[in-house]
Amino acid sequence: MNYREKWFAANKSDHGWYTCAKCGKKIHKCDVDIDHIIPQKYGGSDELYNLQCTCKHCNRSKQAKLKGVPENFVKHNLKRAANKILDNLKSRIQ
Ligand SMILES: [Zn+2]
């Protein structure tokens, strides 16, 4: 069973309708996106507690916001932090 099937098995519809966890809009099963609250690429699991039902619009806007941000943030700031430490060490040697 994949995570989508797992979520549908655990959450009964209201006569074929589901409610978006973000905007509260009523959506049909075919328009439901099962969203990982913590995205899979950041270690989020396929367990029910990490899954929520969203409409396609809300899920897409979340993906756009999260896209690459933490990775770039870490990369960028790690480099800056490392450079600062190096500069500090160099200034002590001279
Ligand atoms: Zn929505």
PDB file of the backbone (N, CA, C, O) and the ligand in Angstrom, with CONECT records:
HET     ZN  A 101       1
ATOM      1  N   MET A   1       0.852  -1.204   0.000  1.00  0.00           N
ATOM      2  CA  MET A   1       0.000   0.000   0.000  1.00  0.00           C
ATOM      3  C   MET A   1       0.883   1.248   0.000  1.00  0.00           C
ATOM      4  O   MET A   1       1.748   1.387   0.865  1.00  0.00           O
ATOM      5  N   ASN A   2       0.682   2.143  -0.941  1.00  0.00           N
ATOM      6  CA  ASN A   2       1.483   3.358  -0.902  1.00  0.00           C
ATOM      7  C   ASN A   2       0.851   4.369   0.062  1.00  0.00           C
ATOM      8  O   ASN A   2      -0.243   4.157   0.585  1.00  0.00           O
ATOM      9  N   TYR A   3       1.568   5.463   0.278  1.00  0.00           N
ATOM     10  CA  TYR A   3       1.111   6.394   1.318  1.00  0.00           C
ATOM     11  C   TYR A   3      -0.251   7.009   0.999  1.00  0.00           C
ATOM     12  O   TYR A   3      -1.029   7.316   1.902  1.00  0.00           O
ATOM     13  N   ARG A   4      -0.528   7.186  -0.289  1.00  0.00           N
ATOM     14  CA  ARG A   4      -1.816   7.758  -0.708  1.00  0.00           C
ATOM     15  C   ARG A   4      -2.956   6.801  -0.355  1.00  0.00           C
ATOM     16  O   ARG A   4      -3.974   7.206   0.206  1.00  0.00           O
ATOM     17  N   GLU A   5      -2.762   5.517  -0.697  1.00  0.00           N
ATOM     18  CA  GLU A   5      -3.772   4.511  -0.369  1.00  0.00           C
ATOM     19  C   GLU A   5      -3.937   4.386   1.139  1.00  0.00           C
ATOM     20  O   GLU A   5      -5.045   4.209   1.645  1.00  0.00           O
ATOM     21  N   LYS A   6      -2.810   4.481   1.850  1.00  0.00           N
ATOM     22  CA  LYS A   6      -2.838   4.363   3.306  1.00  0.00           C
ATOM     23  C   LYS A   6      -3.680   5.495   3.904  1.00  0.00           C
ATOM     24  O   LYS A   6      -4.491   5.279   4.804  1.00  0.00           O
ATOM     25  N   TRP A   7      -3.465   6.695   3.384  1.00  0.00           N
ATOM     26  CA  TRP A   7      -4.214   7.847   3.928  1.00  0.00           C
ATOM     27  C   TRP A   7      -5.712   7.694   3.644  1.00  0.00           C
ATOM     28  O   TRP A   7      -6.538   7.951   4.519  1.00  0.00           O
ATOM     29  N   PHE A   8      -6.059   7.279   2.432  1.00  0.00           N
ATOM     30  CA  PHE A   8      -7.474   7.120   2.079  1.00  0.00           C
ATOM     31  C   PHE A   8      -8.120   5.998   2.892  1.00  0.00           C
ATOM     32  O   PHE A   8      -9.301   6.068   3.232  1.00  0.00           O
ATOM     33  N   ALA A   9      -7.330   4.959   3.201  1.00  0.00           N
ATOM     34  CA  ALA A   9      -7.874   3.852   3.997  1.00  0.00           C
ATOM     35  C   ALA A   9      -8.194   4.329   5.416  1.00  0.00           C
ATOM     36  O   ALA A   9      -9.130   3.831   6.042  1.00  0.00           O
ATOM     37  N   ALA A  10      -7.418   5.292   5.925  1.00  0.00           N
ATOM     38  CA  ALA A  10      -7.592   5.742   7.304  1.00  0.00           C
ATOM     39  C   ALA A  10      -8.560   6.910   7.419  1.00  0.00           C
ATOM     40  O   ALA A  10      -9.049   7.199   8.511  1.00  0.00           O
ATOM     41  N   ASN A  11      -8.843   7.584   6.313  1.00  0.00           N
ATOM     42  CA  ASN A  11      -9.708   8.764   6.359  1.00  0.00           C
ATOM     43  C   ASN A  11     -10.906   8.587   5.432  1.00  0.00           C
ATOM     44  O   ASN A  11     -10.775   8.555   4.209  1.00  0.00           O
ATOM     45  N   LYS A  12     -12.065   8.473   6.048  1.00  0.00           N
ATOM     46  CA  LYS A  12     -13.283   8.263   5.264  1.00  0.00           C
ATOM     47  C   LYS A  12     -13.732   9.589   4.649  1.00  0.00           C
ATOM     48  O   LYS A  12     -13.588  10.654   5.250  1.00  0.00           O
ATOM     49  N   SER A  13     -14.266   9.498   3.466  1.00  0.00           N
ATOM     50  CA  SER A  13     -14.742  10.711   2.800  1.00  0.00           C
ATOM     51  C   SER A  13     -16.137  11.073   3.286  1.00  0.00           C
ATOM     52  O   SER A  13     -16.848  10.240   3.847  1.00  0.00           O
ATOM     53  N   ASP A  14     -16.513  12.311   3.066  1.00  0.00           N
ATOM     54  CA  ASP A  14     -17.863  12.768   3.330  1.00  0.00           C
ATOM     55  C   ASP A  14     -18.629  12.689   2.015  1.00  0.00           C
ATOM     56  O   ASP A  14     -18.675  13.657   1.254  1.00  0.00           O
ATOM     57  N   HIS A  15     -19.222  11.545   1.756  1.00  0.00           N
ATOM     58  CA  HIS A  15     -19.928  11.284   0.494  1.00  0.00           C
ATOM     59  C   HIS A  15     -19.050  11.605  -0.717  1.00  0.00           C
ATOM     60  O   HIS A  15     -19.506  12.233  -1.673  1.00  0.00           O
ATOM     61  N   GLY A  16     -17.803  11.175  -0.670  1.00  0.00           N
ATOM     62  CA  GLY A  16     -16.914  11.394  -1.806  1.00  0.00           C
ATOM     63  C   GLY A  16     -16.134  12.702  -1.728  1.00  0.00           C
ATOM     64  O   GLY A  16     -15.329  12.993  -2.612  1.00  0.00           O
ATOM     65  N   TRP A  17     -16.360  13.488  -0.689  1.00  0.00           N
ATOM     66  CA  TRP A  17     -15.668  14.771  -0.550  1.00  0.00           C
ATOM     67  C   TRP A  17     -14.656  14.729   0.584  1.00  0.00           C
ATOM     68  O   TRP A  17     -14.872  14.096   1.617  1.00  0.00           O
ATOM     69  N   TYR A  18     -13.569  15.408   0.367  1.00  0.00           N
ATOM     70  CA  TYR A  18     -12.535  15.550   1.391  1.00  0.00           C
ATOM     71  C   TYR A  18     -12.320  17.037   1.634  1.00  0.00           C
ATOM     72  O   TYR A  18     -12.723  17.872   0.825  1.00  0.00           O
ATOM     73  N   THR A  19     -11.686  17.358   2.747  1.00  0.00           N
ATOM     74  CA  THR A  19     -11.468  18.763   3.077  1.00  0.00           C
ATOM     75  C   THR A  19      -9.974  19.071   3.063  1.00  0.00           C
ATOM     76  O   THR A  19      -9.187  18.361   3.688  1.00  0.00           O
ATOM     77  N   CYS A  20      -9.588  20.114   2.361  1.00  0.00           N
ATOM     78  CA  CYS A  20      -8.192  20.524   2.304  1.00  0.00           C
ATOM     79  C   CYS A  20      -7.751  20.985   3.694  1.00  0.00           C
ATOM     80  O   CYS A  20      -8.422  21.802   4.324  1.00  0.00           O
ATOM     81  N   ALA A  21      -6.605  20.449   4.172  1.00  0.00           N
ATOM     82  CA  ALA A  21      -6.112  20.790   5.505  1.00  0.00           C
ATOM     83  C   ALA A  21      -5.610  22.230   5.572  1.00  0.00           C
ATOM     84  O   ALA A  21      -5.467  22.787   6.660  1.00  0.00           O
ATOM     85  N   LYS A  22      -5.345  22.824   4.435  1.00  0.00           N
ATOM     86  CA  LYS A  22      -4.806  24.182   4.412  1.00  0.00           C
ATOM     87  C   LYS A  22      -5.905  25.238   4.295  1.00  0.00           C
ATOM     88  O   LYS A  22      -6.006  26.136   5.130  1.00  0.00           O
ATOM     89  N   CYS A  23      -6.728  25.120   3.248  1.00  0.00           N
ATOM     90  CA  CYS A  23      -7.685  26.197   2.976  1.00  0.00           C
ATOM     91  C   CYS A  23      -9.116  25.810   3.331  1.00  0.00           C
ATOM     92  O   CYS A  23     -10.015  26.650   3.294  1.00  0.00           O
ATOM     93  N   GLY A  24      -9.329  24.543   3.674  1.00  0.00           N
ATOM     94  CA  GLY A  24     -10.667  24.124   4.079  1.00  0.00           C
ATOM     95  C   GLY A  24     -11.638  23.881   2.937  1.00  0.00           C
ATOM     96  O   GLY A  24     -12.819  23.616   3.161  1.00  0.00           O
ATOM     97  N   LYS A  25     -11.141  23.971   1.722  1.00  0.00           N
ATOM     98  CA  LYS A  25     -11.987  23.757   0.552  1.00  0.00           C
ATOM     99  C   LYS A  25     -12.379  22.285   0.450  1.00  0.00           C
ATOM    100  O   LYS A  25     -11.595  21.400   0.792  1.00  0.00           O
ATOM    101  N   LYS A  26     -13.599  22.032  -0.024  1.00  0.00           N
ATOM    102  CA  LYS A  26     -14.036  20.653  -0.258  1.00  0.00           C
ATOM    103  C   LYS A  26     -13.490  20.202  -1.606  1.00  0.00           C
ATOM    104  O   LYS A  26     -13.591  20.910  -2.608  1.00  0.00           O
ATOM    105  N   ILE A  27     -12.909  19.001  -1.605  1.00  0.00           N
ATOM    106  CA  ILE A  27     -12.320  18.504  -2.844  1.00  0.00           C
ATOM    107  C   ILE A  27     -12.707  17.054  -3.079  1.00  0.00           C
ATOM    108  O   ILE A  27     -12.926  16.293  -2.137  1.00  0.00           O
ATOM    109  N   HIS A  28     -12.786  16.691  -4.332  1.00  0.00           N
ATOM    110  CA  HIS A  28     -13.074  15.318  -4.714  1.00  0.00           C
ATOM    111  C   HIS A  28     -11.799  14.490  -4.665  1.00  0.00           C
ATOM    112  O   HIS A  28     -10.691  15.015  -4.779  1.00  0.00           O
ATOM    113  N   LYS A  29     -11.978  13.191  -4.493  1.00  0.00           N
ATOM    114  CA  LYS A  29     -10.830  12.300  -4.352  1.00  0.00           C
ATOM    115  C   LYS A  29      -9.803  12.501  -5.463  1.00  0.00           C
ATOM    116  O   LYS A  29      -8.600  12.498  -5.202  1.00  0.00           O
ATOM    117  N   CYS A  30     -10.264  12.675  -6.687  1.00  0.00           N
ATOM    118  CA  CYS A  30      -9.323  12.790  -7.801  1.00  0.00           C
ATOM    119  C   CYS A  30      -8.515  14.092  -7.731  1.00  0.00           C
ATOM    120  O   CYS A  30      -7.469  14.198  -8.370  1.00  0.00           O
ATOM    121  N   ASP A  31      -8.984  15.077  -6.969  1.00  0.00           N
ATOM    122  CA  ASP A  31      -8.259  16.344  -6.851  1.00  0.00           C
ATOM    123  C   ASP A  31      -7.449  16.442  -5.566  1.00  0.00           C
ATOM    124  O   ASP A  31      -6.810  17.459  -5.294  1.00  0.00           O
ATOM    125  N   VAL A  32      -7.485  15.353  -4.771  1.00  0.00           N
ATOM    126  CA  VAL A  32      -6.773  15.374  -3.497  1.00  0.00           C
ATOM    127  C   VAL A  32      -5.291  15.105  -3.725  1.00  0.00           C
ATOM    128  O   VAL A  32      -4.924  14.164  -4.429  1.00  0.00           O
ATOM    129  N   ASP A  33      -4.446  15.932  -3.128  1.00  0.00           N
ATOM    130  CA  ASP A  33      -3.023  15.635  -3.055  1.00  0.00           C
ATOM    131  C   ASP A  33      -2.734  15.219  -1.622  1.00  0.00           C
ATOM    132  O   ASP A  33      -3.066  15.938  -0.680  1.00  0.00           O
ATOM    133  N   ILE A  34      -2.115  14.057  -1.461  1.00  0.00           N
ATOM    134  CA  ILE A  34      -1.696  13.673  -0.117  1.00  0.00           C
ATOM    135  C   ILE A  34      -0.309  14.269   0.089  1.00  0.00           C
ATOM    136  O   ILE A  34       0.661  13.896  -0.571  1.00  0.00           O
ATOM    137  N   ASP A  35      -0.252  15.200   1.019  1.00  0.00           N
ATOM    138  CA  ASP A  35       0.941  16.011   1.219  1.00  0.00           C
ATOM    139  C   ASP A  35       1.762  15.474   2.387  1.00  0.00           C
ATOM    140  O   ASP A  35       1.203  15.099   3.417  1.00  0.00           O
ATOM    141  N   HIS A  36       3.074  15.434   2.232  1.00  0.00           N
ATOM    142  CA  HIS A  36       3.964  15.119   3.352  1.00  0.00           C
ATOM    143  C   HIS A  36       4.196  16.412   4.123  1.00  0.00           C
ATOM    144  O   HIS A  36       4.754  17.365   3.580  1.00  0.00           O
ATOM    145  N   ILE A  37       3.773  16.452   5.383  1.00  0.00           N
ATOM    146  CA  ILE A  37       3.911  17.667   6.186  1.00  0.00           C
ATOM    147  C   ILE A  37       5.394  18.030   6.273  1.00  0.00           C
ATOM    148  O   ILE A  37       5.767  19.176   6.019  1.00  0.00           O
ATOM    149  N   ILE A  38       6.237  17.066   6.630  1.00  0.00           N
ATOM    150  CA  ILE A  38       7.678  17.232   6.462  1.00  0.00           C
ATOM    151  C   ILE A  38       8.027  16.534   5.145  1.00  0.00           C
ATOM    152  O   ILE A  38       7.868  15.318   5.038  1.00  0.00           O
ATOM    153  N   PRO A  39       8.494  17.273   4.151  1.00  0.00           N
ATOM    154  CA  PRO A  39       8.723  16.662   2.836  1.00  0.00           C
ATOM    155  C   PRO A  39       9.658  15.460   2.899  1.00  0.00           C
ATOM    156  O   PRO A  39      10.551  15.391   3.743  1.00  0.00           O
ATOM    157  N   GLN A  40       9.434  14.515   1.985  1.00  0.00           N
ATOM    158  CA  GLN A  40      10.244  13.297   1.952  1.00  0.00           C
ATOM    159  C   GLN A  40      11.720  13.609   1.804  1.00  0.00           C
ATOM    160  O   GLN A  40      12.564  12.933   2.392  1.00  0.00           O
ATOM    161  N   LYS A  41      12.040  14.644   1.012  1.00  0.00           N
ATOM    162  CA  LYS A  41      13.448  14.921   0.782  1.00  0.00           C
ATOM    163  C   LYS A  41      14.149  15.470   2.025  1.00  0.00           C
ATOM    164  O   LYS A  41      15.378  15.517   2.074  1.00  0.00           O
ATOM    165  N   TYR A  42      13.366  15.888   3.038  1.00  0.00           N
ATOM    166  CA  TYR A  42      13.972  16.311   4.304  1.00  0.00           C
ATOM    167  C   TYR A  42      13.753  15.268   5.383  1.00  0.00           C
ATOM    168  O   TYR A  42      13.816  15.573   6.574  1.00  0.00           O
ATOM    169  N   GLY A  43      13.492  14.029   4.961  1.00  0.00           N
ATOM    170  CA  GLY A  43      13.398  12.933   5.913  1.00  0.00           C
ATOM    171  C   GLY A  43      12.000  12.658   6.430  1.00  0.00           C
ATOM    172  O   GLY A  43      11.831  11.818   7.314  1.00  0.00           O
ATOM    173  N   GLY A  44      10.985  13.346   5.901  1.00  0.00           N
ATOM    174  CA  GLY A  44       9.615  13.090   6.333  1.00  0.00           C
ATOM    175  C   GLY A  44       9.187  11.678   5.962  1.00  0.00           C
ATOM    176  O   GLY A  44       9.534  11.180   4.891  1.00  0.00           O
ATOM    177  N   SER A  45       8.437  11.037   6.843  1.00  0.00           N
ATOM    178  CA  SER A  45       8.094   9.636   6.616  1.00  0.00           C
ATOM    179  C   SER A  45       6.742   9.507   5.918  1.00  0.00           C
ATOM    180  O   SER A  45       6.011  10.482   5.747  1.00  0.00           O
ATOM    181  N   ASP A  46       6.436   8.278   5.523  1.00  0.00           N
ATOM    182  CA  ASP A  46       5.154   7.943   4.894  1.00  0.00           C
ATOM    183  C   ASP A  46       4.117   7.553   5.930  1.00  0.00           C
ATOM    184  O   ASP A  46       3.056   7.042   5.570  1.00  0.00           O
ATOM    185  N   GLU A  47       4.396   7.781   7.211  1.00  0.00           N
ATOM    186  CA  GLU A  47       3.431   7.412   8.247  1.00  0.00           C
ATOM    187  C   GLU A  47       2.282   8.411   8.253  1.00  0.00           C
ATOM    188  O   GLU A  47       2.423   9.554   7.817  1.00  0.00           O
ATOM    189  N   LEU A  48       1.132   7.947   8.763  1.00  0.00           N
ATOM    190  CA  LEU A  48      -0.083   8.776   8.713  1.00  0.00           C
ATOM    191  C   LEU A  48       0.099  10.130   9.385  1.00  0.00           C
ATOM    192  O   LEU A  48      -0.458  11.128   8.928  1.00  0.00           O
ATOM    193  N   TYR A  49       0.885  10.173  10.480  1.00  0.00           N
ATOM    194  CA  TYR A  49       1.018  11.449  11.195  1.00  0.00           C
ATOM    195  C   TYR A  49       1.745  12.493  10.359  1.00  0.00           C
ATOM    196  O   TYR A  49       1.668  13.684  10.660  1.00  0.00           O
ATOM    197  N   ASN A  50       2.444  12.071   9.321  1.00  0.00           N
ATOM    198  CA  ASN A  50       3.151  13.029   8.463  1.00  0.00           C
ATOM    199  C   ASN A  50       2.378  13.332   7.184  1.00  0.00           C
ATOM    200  O   ASN A  50       2.881  14.023   6.298  1.00  0.00           O
ATOM    201  N   LEU A  51       1.165  12.818   7.091  1.00  0.00           N
ATOM    202  CA  LEU A  51       0.395  13.005   5.858  1.00  0.00           C
ATOM    203  C   LEU A  51      -0.812  13.891   6.111  1.00  0.00           C
ATOM    204  O   LEU A  51      -1.454  13.790   7.156  1.00  0.00           O
ATOM    205  N   GLN A  52      -1.120  14.756   5.157  1.00  0.00           N
ATOM    206  CA  GLN A  52      -2.350  15.533   5.234  1.00  0.00           C
ATOM    207  C   GLN A  52      -2.940  15.662   3.834  1.00  0.00           C
ATOM    208  O   GLN A  52      -2.253  15.568   2.816  1.00  0.00           O
ATOM    209  N   CYS A  53      -4.240  15.882   3.844  1.00  0.00           N
ATOM    210  CA  CYS A  53      -4.977  15.994   2.597  1.00  0.00           C
ATOM    211  C   CYS A  53      -5.021  17.460   2.195  1.00  0.00           C
ATOM    212  O   CYS A  53      -5.500  18.295   2.962  1.00  0.00           O
ATOM    213  N   THR A  54      -4.539  17.780   1.024  1.00  0.00           N
ATOM    214  CA  THR A  54      -4.614  19.170   0.548  1.00  0.00           C
ATOM    215  C   THR A  54      -5.159  19.195  -0.872  1.00  0.00           C
ATOM    216  O   THR A  54      -5.122  18.193  -1.586  1.00  0.00           O
ATOM    217  N   CYS A  55      -5.657  20.340  -1.260  1.00  0.00           N
ATOM    218  CA  CYS A  55      -6.047  20.509  -2.656  1.00  0.00           C
ATOM    219  C   CYS A  55      -4.771  20.739  -3.473  1.00  0.00           C
ATOM    220  O   CYS A  55      -3.722  21.066  -2.918  1.00  0.00           O
ATOM    221  N   LYS A  56      -4.868  20.569  -4.767  1.00  0.00           N
ATOM    222  CA  LYS A  56      -3.671  20.660  -5.598  1.00  0.00           C
ATOM    223  C   LYS A  56      -3.055  22.053  -5.521  1.00  0.00           C
ATOM    224  O   LYS A  56      -1.834  22.206  -5.567  1.00  0.00           O
ATOM    225  N   HIS A  57      -3.899  23.052  -5.404  1.00  0.00           N
ATOM    226  CA  HIS A  57      -3.396  24.428  -5.352  1.00  0.00           C
ATOM    227  C   HIS A  57      -2.508  24.647  -4.118  1.00  0.00           C
ATOM    228  O   HIS A  57      -1.409  25.190  -4.231  1.00  0.00           O
ATOM    229  N   CYS A  58      -2.990  24.221  -2.940  1.00  0.00           N
ATOM    230  CA  CYS A  58      -2.232  24.424  -1.704  1.00  0.00           C
ATOM    231  C   CYS A  58      -0.939  23.622  -1.717  1.00  0.00           C
ATOM    232  O   CYS A  58       0.101  24.109  -1.274  1.00  0.00           O
ATOM    233  N   ASN A  59      -1.002  22.391  -2.224  1.00  0.00           N
ATOM    234  CA  ASN A  59       0.202  21.560  -2.222  1.00  0.00           C
ATOM    235  C   ASN A  59       1.258  22.158  -3.145  1.00  0.00           C
ATOM    236  O   ASN A  59       2.451  22.122  -2.842  1.00  0.00           O
ATOM    237  N   ARG A  60       0.814  22.705  -4.267  1.00  0.00           N
ATOM    238  CA  ARG A  60       1.777  23.290  -5.196  1.00  0.00           C
ATOM    239  C   ARG A  60       2.429  24.540  -4.624  1.00  0.00           C
ATOM    240  O   ARG A  60       3.631  24.749  -4.786  1.00  0.00           O
ATOM    241  N   SER A  61       1.631  25.374  -3.952  1.00  0.00           N
ATOM    242  CA  SER A  61       2.231  26.588  -3.416  1.00  0.00           C
ATOM    243  C   SER A  61       3.200  26.254  -2.290  1.00  0.00           C
ATOM    244  O   SER A  61       4.170  26.984  -2.078  1.00  0.00           O
ATOM    245  N   LYS A  62       2.957  25.165  -1.562  1.00  0.00           N
ATOM    246  CA  LYS A  62       3.901  24.754  -0.520  1.00  0.00           C
ATOM    247  C   LYS A  62       5.208  24.291  -1.151  1.00  0.00           C
ATOM    248  O   LYS A  62       6.291  24.655  -0.692  1.00  0.00           O
ATOM    249  N   GLN A  63       5.100  23.486  -2.204  1.00  0.00           N
ATOM    250  CA  GLN A  63       6.307  22.987  -2.861  1.00  0.00           C
ATOM    251  C   GLN A  63       7.148  24.130  -3.399  1.00  0.00           C
ATOM    252  O   GLN A  63       8.375  24.107  -3.302  1.00  0.00           O
ATOM    253  N   ALA A  64       6.489  25.126  -3.963  1.00  0.00           N
ATOM    254  CA  ALA A  64       7.221  26.251  -4.520  1.00  0.00           C
ATOM    255  C   ALA A  64       7.984  26.982  -3.426  1.00  0.00           C
ATOM    256  O   ALA A  64       9.117  27.417  -3.632  1.00  0.00           O
ATOM    257  N   LYS A  65       7.357  27.115  -2.259  1.00  0.00           N
ATOM    258  CA  LYS A  65       7.989  27.828  -1.161  1.00  0.00           C
ATOM    259  C   LYS A  65       9.177  27.055  -0.597  1.00  0.00           C
ATOM    260  O   LYS A  65      10.209  27.642  -0.272  1.00  0.00           O
ATOM    261  N   LEU A  66       9.026  25.738  -0.482  1.00  0.00           N
ATOM    262  CA  LEU A  66      10.055  24.927   0.163  1.00  0.00           C
ATOM    263  C   LEU A  66      11.191  24.553  -0.773  1.00  0.00           C
ATOM    264  O   LEU A  66      12.266  24.149  -0.330  1.00  0.00           O
ATOM    265  N   LYS A  67      10.953  24.685  -2.037  1.00  0.00           N
ATOM    266  CA  LYS A  67      11.871  24.152  -3.031  1.00  0.00           C
ATOM    267  C   LYS A  67      13.324  24.592  -2.802  1.00  0.00           C
ATOM    268  O   LYS A  67      13.675  25.751  -3.025  1.00  0.00           O
ATOM    269  N   GLY A  68      14.146  23.664  -2.360  1.00  0.00           N
ATOM    270  CA  GLY A  68      15.571  23.933  -2.243  1.00  0.00           C
ATOM    271  C   GLY A  68      15.972  24.903  -1.147  1.00  0.00           C
ATOM    272  O   GLY A  68      17.166  25.141  -0.966  1.00  0.00           O
ATOM    273  N   VAL A  69      15.037  25.469  -0.413  1.00  0.00           N
ATOM    274  CA  VAL A  69      15.401  26.529   0.534  1.00  0.00           C
ATOM    275  C   VAL A  69      16.344  26.048   1.639  1.00  0.00           C
ATOM    276  O   VAL A  69      17.427  26.611   1.791  1.00  0.00           O
ATOM    277  N   PRO A  70      15.974  25.040   2.406  1.00  0.00           N
ATOM    278  CA  PRO A  70      16.883  24.637   3.480  1.00  0.00           C
ATOM    279  C   PRO A  70      18.248  24.199   2.959  1.00  0.00           C
ATOM    280  O   PRO A  70      19.271  24.518   3.565  1.00  0.00           O
ATOM    281  N   GLU A  71      18.276  23.477   1.853  1.00  0.00           N
ATOM    282  CA  GLU A  71      19.563  23.022   1.322  1.00  0.00           C
ATOM    283  C   GLU A  71      20.451  24.209   0.950  1.00  0.00           C
ATOM    284  O   GLU A  71      21.623  24.260   1.323  1.00  0.00           O
ATOM    285  N   ASN A  72      19.885  25.149   0.221  1.00  0.00           N
ATOM    286  CA  ASN A  72      20.655  26.319  -0.178  1.00  0.00           C
ATOM    287  C   ASN A  72      21.078  27.132   1.029  1.00  0.00           C
ATOM    288  O   ASN A  72      22.190  27.657   1.088  1.00  0.00           O
ATOM    289  N   PHE A  73      20.177  27.227   1.985  1.00  0.00           N
ATOM    290  CA  PHE A  73      20.463  27.995   3.189  1.00  0.00           C
ATOM    291  C   PHE A  73      21.676  27.408   3.896  1.00  0.00           C
ATOM    292  O   PHE A  73      22.599  28.130   4.272  1.00  0.00           O
ATOM    293  N   VAL A  74      21.664  26.090   4.073  1.00  0.00           N
ATOM    294  CA  VAL A  74      22.767  25.431   4.772  1.00  0.00           C
ATOM    295  C   VAL A  74      24.057  25.592   3.984  1.00  0.00           C
ATOM    296  O   VAL A  74      25.098  25.936   4.544  1.00  0.00           O
ATOM    297  N   LYS A  75      23.983  25.340   2.677  1.00  0.00           N
ATOM    298  CA  LYS A  75      25.179  25.447   1.848  1.00  0.00           C
ATOM    299  C   LYS A  75      25.779  26.841   1.932  1.00  0.00           C
ATOM    300  O   LYS A  75      26.979  27.011   2.150  1.00  0.00           O
ATOM    301  N   HIS A  76      24.919  27.831   1.754  1.00  0.00           N
ATOM    302  CA  HIS A  76      25.355  29.220   1.713  1.00  0.00           C
ATOM    303  C   HIS A  76      25.966  29.636   3.045  1.00  0.00           C
ATOM    304  O   HIS A  76      27.041  30.233   3.095  1.00  0.00           O
ATOM    305  N   ASN A  77      25.262  29.310   4.116  1.00  0.00           N
ATOM    306  CA  ASN A  77      25.715  29.776   5.425  1.00  0.00           C
ATOM    307  C   ASN A  77      26.879  28.976   5.965  1.00  0.00           C
ATOM    308  O   ASN A  77      27.682  29.484   6.748  1.00  0.00           O
ATOM    309  N   LEU A  78      26.972  27.730   5.550  1.00  0.00           N
ATOM    310  CA  LEU A  78      28.094  26.904   5.976  1.00  0.00           C
ATOM    311  C   LEU A  78      29.384  27.485   5.412  1.00  0.00           C
ATOM    312  O   LEU A  78      30.399  27.571   6.104  1.00  0.00           O
ATOM    313  N   LYS A  79      29.326  27.881   4.151  1.00  0.00           N
ATOM    314  CA  LYS A  79      30.486  28.460   3.497  1.00  0.00           C
ATOM    315  C   LYS A  79      30.900  29.753   4.197  1.00  0.00           C
ATOM    316  O   LYS A  79      32.080  29.992   4.457  1.00  0.00           O
ATOM    317  N   ARG A  80      29.912  30.567   4.490  1.00  0.00           N
ATOM    318  CA  ARG A  80      30.189  31.845   5.161  1.00  0.00           C
ATOM    319  C   ARG A  80      30.790  31.610   6.536  1.00  0.00           C
ATOM    320  O   ARG A  80      31.759  32.259   6.930  1.00  0.00           O
ATOM    321  N   ALA A  81      30.191  30.663   7.260  1.00  0.00           N
ATOM    322  CA  ALA A  81      30.669  30.368   8.604  1.00  0.00           C
ATOM    323  C   ALA A  81      32.097  29.839   8.549  1.00  0.00           C
ATOM    324  O   ALA A  81      32.940  30.232   9.355  1.00  0.00           O
ATOM    325  N   ALA A  82      32.368  28.942   7.594  1.00  0.00           N
ATOM    326  CA  ALA A  82      33.707  28.366   7.460  1.00  0.00           C
ATOM    327  C   ALA A  82      34.712  29.454   7.108  1.00  0.00           C
ATOM    328  O   ALA A  82      35.826  29.457   7.632  1.00  0.00           O
ATOM    329  N   ASN A  83      34.336  30.375   6.230  1.00  0.00           N
ATOM    330  CA  ASN A  83      35.243  31.454   5.852  1.00  0.00           C
ATOM    331  C   ASN A  83      35.571  32.350   7.036  1.00  0.00           C
ATOM    332  O   ASN A  83      36.707  32.798   7.193  1.00  0.00           O
ATOM    333  N   LYS A  84      34.580  32.605   7.855  1.00  0.00           N
ATOM    334  CA  LYS A  84      34.800  33.443   9.032  1.00  0.00           C
ATOM    335  C   LYS A  84      35.802  32.794   9.975  1.00  0.00           C
ATOM    336  O   LYS A  84      36.705  33.453  10.491  1.00  0.00           O
ATOM    337  N   ILE A  85      35.633  31.496  10.192  1.00  0.00           N
ATOM    338  CA  ILE A  85      36.547  30.766  11.083  1.00  0.00           C
ATOM    339  C   ILE A  85      37.954  30.801  10.506  1.00  0.00           C
ATOM    340  O   ILE A  85      38.926  31.027  11.228  1.00  0.00           O
ATOM    341  N   LEU A  86      38.059  30.572   9.184  1.00  0.00           N
ATOM    342  CA  LEU A  86      39.370  30.589   8.530  1.00  0.00           C
ATOM    343  C   LEU A  86      40.028  31.960   8.667  1.00  0.00           C
ATOM    344  O   LEU A  86      41.209  32.059   8.999  1.00  0.00           O
ATOM    345  N   ASP A  87      39.251  33.023   8.407  1.00  0.00           N
ATOM    346  CA  ASP A  87      39.781  34.379   8.517  1.00  0.00           C
ATOM    347  C   ASP A  87      40.287  34.635   9.926  1.00  0.00           C
ATOM    348  O   ASP A  87      41.356  35.207  10.135  1.00  0.00           O
ATOM    349  N   ASN A  88      39.496  34.199  10.869  1.00  0.00           N
ATOM    350  CA  ASN A  88      39.849  34.381  12.271  1.00  0.00           C
ATOM    351  C   ASN A  88      41.178  33.670  12.603  1.00  0.00           C
ATOM    352  O   ASN A  88      42.048  34.231  13.268  1.00  0.00           O
ATOM    353  N   LEU A  89      41.305  32.438  12.127  1.00  0.00           N
ATOM    354  CA  LEU A  89      42.524  31.667  12.365  1.00  0.00           C
ATOM    355  C   LEU A  89      43.732  32.334  11.681  1.00  0.00           C
ATOM    356  O   LEU A  89      44.809  32.451  12.264  1.00  0.00           O
ATOM    357  N   LYS A  90      43.520  32.763  10.436  1.00  0.00           N
ATOM    358  CA  LYS A  90      44.597  33.391   9.683  1.00  0.00           C
ATOM    359  C   LYS A  90      45.095  34.641  10.409  1.00  0.00           C
ATOM    360  O   LYS A  90      46.299  34.881  10.504  1.00  0.00           O
ATOM    361  N   SER A  91      44.146  35.434  10.920  1.00  0.00           N
ATOM    362  CA  SER A  91      44.540  36.680  11.585  1.00  0.00           C
ATOM    363  C   SER A  91      45.333  36.398  12.851  1.00  0.00           C
ATOM    364  O   SER A  91      46.142  37.226  13.270  1.00  0.00           O
ATOM    365  N   ARG A  92      45.114  35.250  13.461  1.00  0.00           N
ATOM    366  CA  ARG A  92      45.859  34.904  14.674  1.00  0.00           C
ATOM    367  C   ARG A  92      47.282  34.463  14.345  1.00  0.00           C
ATOM    368  O   ARG A  92      48.211  34.671  15.125  1.00  0.00           O
ATOM    369  N   ILE A  93      47.431  33.843  13.162  1.00  0.00           N
ATOM    370  CA  ILE A  93      48.757  33.357  12.763  1.00  0.00           C
ATOM    371  C   ILE A  93      49.681  34.519  12.384  1.00  0.00           C
ATOM    372  O   ILE A  93      50.870  34.530  12.702  1.00  0.00           O
ATOM    373  N   GLN A  94      49.087  35.489  11.698  1.00  0.00           N
ATOM    374  CA  GLN A  94      49.923  36.601  11.213  1.00  0.00           C
ATOM    375  C   GLN A  94      50.419  37.507  12.339  1.00  0.00           C
ATOM    376  O   GLN A  94      51.130  38.479  12.082  1.00  0.00           O
TER     377      GLN A  94
HETATM  378 ZN    ZN A 101      -6.377  24.031  -0.287  1.00  0.00          ZN2+
END
